[in-house]
């Protein structure tokens, strides 16, 4: 893979690793090692497939399209608007979770009140997004390497404390499994930046290689980190999982525990906000209004007391639709694919699983 390909990998991994990785251990804490890892792996494979579905659709339609253009071409204006609404709702869940996570980290680090910290962070981040300040590819790559090192240190630090345990998937466990898979779907979402990946790599084959490589890195990181955390904390894993490790590892671990959420969520807030506002601009045609539509509601949800995990779950439901069901339907509409063998069958299976996850999350089936 060439230099531009690795830049695309860094962009994808940097977009994916945000609040989701910190919420995954909490989501699987009642599942144990086998079923917890299965939920995280299932979410990763499903989102890998739909990312490839979108990549194929762009190259079969117009690789210079934005996501809104692609959806409008295949599903009409109302379909594109529906897709935009779902992505904005997902962004609200993500941004609300980021404000919660960052303000909690600063509370532990500096002893400052969560409410005022969250508002001040929101003002700073909204200003950055309004100015359109993106991280350079060099900074993005360095940030990803540093994050992966922090996660590796956490996993290695946890090894002496890990207790392996197996939890059978009982009747009550199905709820937790589908909920955890929904959170995993949220944690792997990078579909907003597929056009940017195409621009960086300039070929379908290299774009696909970047997506495969990034997902392998992210899936591996998520599974190792999540199992390390629940191996140490078990069912006592808190919503922002790394905070619970400080009580076990001691004060020497505290800087890592509080830097991880600050670092991941600060960069992710900027990335998600810019991606969502860029797509919103295709709909509203005004950049300042687009940014306000994206960044203003999350601070209201934060002030209303929406918890970190509830914000993740709301975002995950929207992403099951926008990042799972809609791209699967799009893949079924395509007549053939050189990127994925048996593409229609694979897309139909993915559509069935995403629909099952959505129904289980929304309906009283349990």
Helices and strands as residue ranges (DSSP letters): H 3-16, H 19-28, H 32-61, H 67-110, H 114-130, H 137-158, G 159-161, H 173-187, G 191-193, H 194-201, H 204-233, G 234-236, H 241-249, G 251-253, H 254-284, H 287-303, H 308-319, I 320-325, H 326-333, H 343-362
